Amino acid sequence: MHETQIEKVAVIGAGTMGHGIAQVAAQSDYRVTLTDLDPQALERAQRKIAANLDKGVARGKLSEEHRAKTLANISISSNSSEALSGSGLVIEAVSESLALKQKIFSAAEALVAPTTILASNTSSLSLAAIAESLEHPQRLIGMHFFNPVHIMQLLEIVVHDRVSPACREAALAVARRMGKEPIVVKDSPGFASSRLGVVLGLEAMRMLEQGVADAAAIDTAMELGYKHPMGPLKLTDHVGLDVRLAIAEHLHRELGGDQYAPPQILRDKVARNELGRKTKKGFYDYGDAE
Ligand SMILES: NC(=O)c1ccc[n+]([C@@H]2O[C@H](COP(=O)([O-])OP(=O)(O)OC[C@H]3O[C@@H](n4cnc5c(N)ncnc54)[C@H](O)[C@@H]3O)[C@@H](O)[C@H]2O)c1
């Protein structure tokens, strides 16, 4: 399906990523249906979207009219067949489980037109493996958004061997219409962003372990020396040390290479529940964090 033929987008999973994806799609004037098994997740998502849009208006980034139009473009439903019906693009953002994603996509395939594009927001799973559950694997592609979706510009378009050129072009066009900067990446562990970002974070931890400098100095080296908006240790606190550990273990398993081996300091902190901002302690202390 060509992007111009897509009028309705269905987003499956209304958590951290799903609500943001629904918001940016609705802001880009697609009709959007957001669906989740959990009705409370749907209500939370609606509240979050409204709050994000209110902030946008308060900061002068969005007009009142655009806010109202965006909200009018979004509907929620805990009934997935109702949500998927008539959609030209389905974006899946459920929990990171291969079996779950395969199940969701094979069920979706039975509910949509043969030309509907199916996209997964997986951050680590193989798109080729997800596509194995499909009758038409050529229409499954990775659309890896970043958190918070309404702010972050990058969108990795992840392409496995069987993706059709039309599907790839449509995903790129959707990304641009959403105001994102898409990059095309081969379906391989860690794609482009995590594979590179995790190595930097892990090396910063090894430097901390070896007493090369303290956390603030290591972060400042990258912020001022390399113009990174946030140093690698601060960023790890933001993402969550447990999340980073899981990604490092995954990359180490899949790619080998000492650069992906999780440092002891990371394992120790995770074992002590020092997970970063969410537990008020990681490589820094956050007395005032949520
Ligand atoms: N959190 C991030 O920073 C981030 C960034 C990029 C990509 N991702 C990826 O996005 C996906 C979602 O992550 P998240 O952080 O939004 O997770 P989340 O836990 O916040 O949300 C997942 C949602 O999926 C729903 N769900 C589970 N099974 C379902 C089903 N069968 N049908 C419908 N809904 C179902 C859950 O109720 C939940 O609301 C994962 O694949 C993750 O790897 C996450």
The ligand as an SDF file (V2000), in Angstrom:
LIG
                    3D

 44 48  0  0  0  0  0  0  0  0999 V2000
   10.0860    1.9860   26.5340 N   0  0  0  0  0  0  0  0  0  0  0  0
   10.9750    2.3800   25.6320 C   0  0  0  0  0  0  0  0  0  0  0  0
   11.7890    3.3000   25.8610 O   0  0  0  0  0  0  0  0  0  0  0  0
   10.9960    1.7200   24.2540 C   0  0  0  0  0  0  0  0  0  0  0  0
   11.6780    2.3620   23.2000 C   0  0  0  0  0  0  0  0  0  0  0  0
   11.6260    1.8080   21.9170 C   0  0  0  0  0  0  0  0  0  0  0  0
   10.9380    0.6200   21.7000 C   0  0  0  0  0  0  0  0  0  0  0  0
   10.3070   -0.0080   22.7460 N   0  0  0  0  0  0  0  0  0  0  0  0
    9.5760   -1.2510   22.4520 C   0  0  0  0  0  0  0  0  0  0  0  0
    8.1840   -0.9390   22.3480 O   0  0  0  0  0  0  0  0  0  0  0  0
    7.3990   -2.0460   22.7870 C   0  0  0  0  0  0  0  0  0  0  0  0
    6.4830   -1.5790   23.9020 C   0  0  0  0  0  0  0  0  0  0  0  0
    7.2560   -1.0810   24.9590 O   0  0  0  0  0  0  0  0  0  0  0  0
    6.6260   -0.1390   26.0910 P   0  0  0  0  0  0  0  0  0  0  0  0
    7.7800    0.3700   26.8880 O   0  0  0  0  0  0  0  0  0  0  0  0
    5.6510    0.7730   25.4990 O   0  0  0  0  0  0  0  0  0  0  0  0
    5.8460   -1.2510   26.9660 O   0  0  0  0  0  0  0  0  0  0  0  0
    4.6820   -1.0210   28.0340 P   0  0  0  0  0  0  0  0  0  0  0  0
    4.7940   -2.1600   28.9900 O   0  0  0  0  0  0  0  0  0  0  0  0
    4.6850    0.3790   28.5550 O   0  0  0  0  0  0  0  0  0  0  0  0
    3.3390   -1.2000   27.1720 O   0  0  0  0  0  0  0  0  0  0  0  0
    2.9650   -2.4160   26.5740 C   0  0  0  0  0  0  0  0  0  0  0  0
    1.4440   -2.4470   26.4850 C   0  0  0  0  0  0  0  0  0  0  0  0
    1.0600   -3.5910   25.7080 O   0  0  0  0  0  0  0  0  0  0  0  0
   -0.1290   -4.0800   26.2400 C   0  0  0  0  0  0  0  0  0  0  0  0
   -0.3310   -5.4650   25.7910 N   0  0  0  0  0  0  0  0  0  0  0  0
    0.3070   -6.5830   26.1990 C   0  0  0  0  0  0  0  0  0  0  0  0
   -0.1860   -7.6560   25.5220 N   0  0  0  0  0  0  0  0  0  0  0  0
   -1.1500   -7.1790   24.6830 C   0  0  0  0  0  0  0  0  0  0  0  0
   -2.0170   -7.7980   23.7360 C   0  0  0  0  0  0  0  0  0  0  0  0
   -1.9910   -9.1130   23.5230 N   0  0  0  0  0  0  0  0  0  0  0  0
   -2.8780   -7.0070   23.0400 N   0  0  0  0  0  0  0  0  0  0  0  0
   -2.9260   -5.6760   23.2660 C   0  0  0  0  0  0  0  0  0  0  0  0
   -2.1270   -5.0350   24.1540 N   0  0  0  0  0  0  0  0  0  0  0  0
   -1.2480   -5.7950   24.8520 C   0  0  0  0  0  0  0  0  0  0  0  0
    0.0360   -3.9580   27.7430 C   0  0  0  0  0  0  0  0  0  0  0  0
   -1.2330   -3.9850   28.4140 O   0  0  0  0  0  0  0  0  0  0  0  0
    0.7400   -2.5930   27.8530 C   0  0  0  0  0  0  0  0  0  0  0  0
   -0.1880   -1.5470   28.0390 O   0  0  0  0  0  0  0  0  0  0  0  0
    8.3860   -3.1370   23.1740 C   0  0  0  0  0  0  0  0  0  0  0  0
    8.5740   -3.9770   22.0640 O   0  0  0  0  0  0  0  0  0  0  0  0
    9.6570   -2.3530   23.4970 C   0  0  0  0  0  0  0  0  0  0  0  0
   10.8160   -3.1270   23.3230 O   0  0  0  0  0  0  0  0  0  0  0  0
   10.3090    0.5230   24.0080 C   0  0  0  0  0  0  0  0  0  0  0  0
  1  2  1  0
  2  3  2  0
  2  4  1  0
  4  5  1  0
  4 44  2  0
  5  6  2  0
  6  7  1  0
  7  8  2  0
  8  9  1  0
  8 44  1  0
  9 10  1  0
  9 42  1  0
 10 11  1  0
 11 12  1  0
 11 40  1  0
 12 13  1  0
 13 14  1  0
 14 15  2  0
 14 16  1  0
 14 17  1  0
 17 18  1  0
 18 19  2  0
 18 20  1  0
 18 21  1  0
 21 22  1  0
 22 23  1  0
 23 24  1  0
 23 38  1  0
 24 25  1  0
 25 26  1  0
 25 36  1  0
 26 27  1  0
 26 35  1  0
 27 28  2  0
 28 29  1  0
 29 30  1  0
 29 35  2  0
 30 31  1  0
 30 32  2  0
 32 33  1  0
 33 34  2  0
 34 35  1  0
 36 37  1  0
 36 38  1  0
 38 39  1  0
 40 41  1  0
 40 42  1  0
 42 43  1  0
M  CHG  2   8   1  16  -1
M  END
$$$$
